[in-house]
Amino acid sequence: MARRQVTKSGKDKDGDITKLCNAGQSWSPRPKADAIRDIENGDHQYYVAWTDGQETPVTVVNGTTGKYLRTRRDGSTKNNLDDLPDC
């Protein structure tokens, strides 16, 4: 299982995450559906790194309108996929 650091995220007009990115990586950009499949199948882990060395995993959530990606709720916006730069 490869670990993939996410440094940017793509968003649609509603602000929903559409892809995960890390410039220069062969897997980037990774469409949402592919990232969800990667996580659910245990093929790859995605995470957002903090400046202090901590990491926050990207997880799959089953919402009312389908599956989506997010980081764990921890009271910080430093690692939220919505707050990452666009890719």
JOURLIN-V681471 format. One record per pair of residues at least 6 apart in sequence whose C-alpha atoms are under 6 Angstrom apart, sorted by sequence separation. I is the first residue (numbers start at 1). J is the second residue. If there is no record, write none. Layout:
I;J
I;J
This chain:
11;17
22;28
38;44
39;45
49;55
61;67
10;17
11;18
21;28
48;55
61;68
10;18
21;29
48;56
60;68
10;19
20;29
47;56
60;69
71;80
9;19
20;30
47;57
59;69
9;20
19;30
46;57
47;58
59;70
9;21
19;31
46;58
58;70
59;71
8;21
19;32
58;71
18;32
57;71
6;21
7;22
6;22
48;79
3;44
4;45
5;46
6;47
1;43
2;44
3;45
4;46
5;47
6;48
1;44
3;46
5;48
9;84
8;84
10;86
8;85
9;86
10;87
8;86
9;87
8;87
